[in-house]
C-alpha cells in the first residue's frame, strides 16, 4: 500500500506532466499558426498580383479599342483631365467615334490600392515614371496605379517582365526597365506607383 507521501508525490508529478504536455502542445500550435498565417498571406498577395495583371491586360485591350474607334490616343489625365476616365465615360467633351465604355470600371479609384490614370512616355528608355515623349523616340501609353505596396510591385515585376533578382531592402527588381515599372521603395509598409505599358502611341 502506498504511503500518503507517495500518493501526494505521484499526483504532483501527474500535474507537472500535464502542464509540460500543455506547454508543448501550445508551442506546436503557435508554430503551426505562424506557418498557416504566412501561407494565407502569400496566397492573398498572389491573388492581388494575378488580379492586377488581368486588369492591366483588360485595360490595355480597352485602350486599343478606344484608339481604333476614335483614331486618337487617350490624352493623359495630367494634361486634360480625361486620362483613365476616357475609357468609360465620354465627357466632358464628346470624342468623335467614341463607342465605349471600353472597360468594366466606372471609376479611376482602385478598391484596394490607389488611383488609375493614363500617362504617356518613352518605351525605348529606362525610367519610372517613363521618360517624356520625344519625336525621335518610341513612345507608349502607360496605365499608372498609385498606392501599390513594395512586395506586390516586385511580384508584378516578376510576373510581367520575368525578373528574378533577389529582393533586398531598398532594391527593386529592375524597376525602371521593361513593360512594368515602379517607383516603390522597398521598405516595410511603403507604397508607390506602378506603370504598365498598354500600347505604342498612334502618333
Order of alpha helices (4+ residues) and beta strands (2+ residues): alpha-alpha-beta-beta-alpha-beta-beta
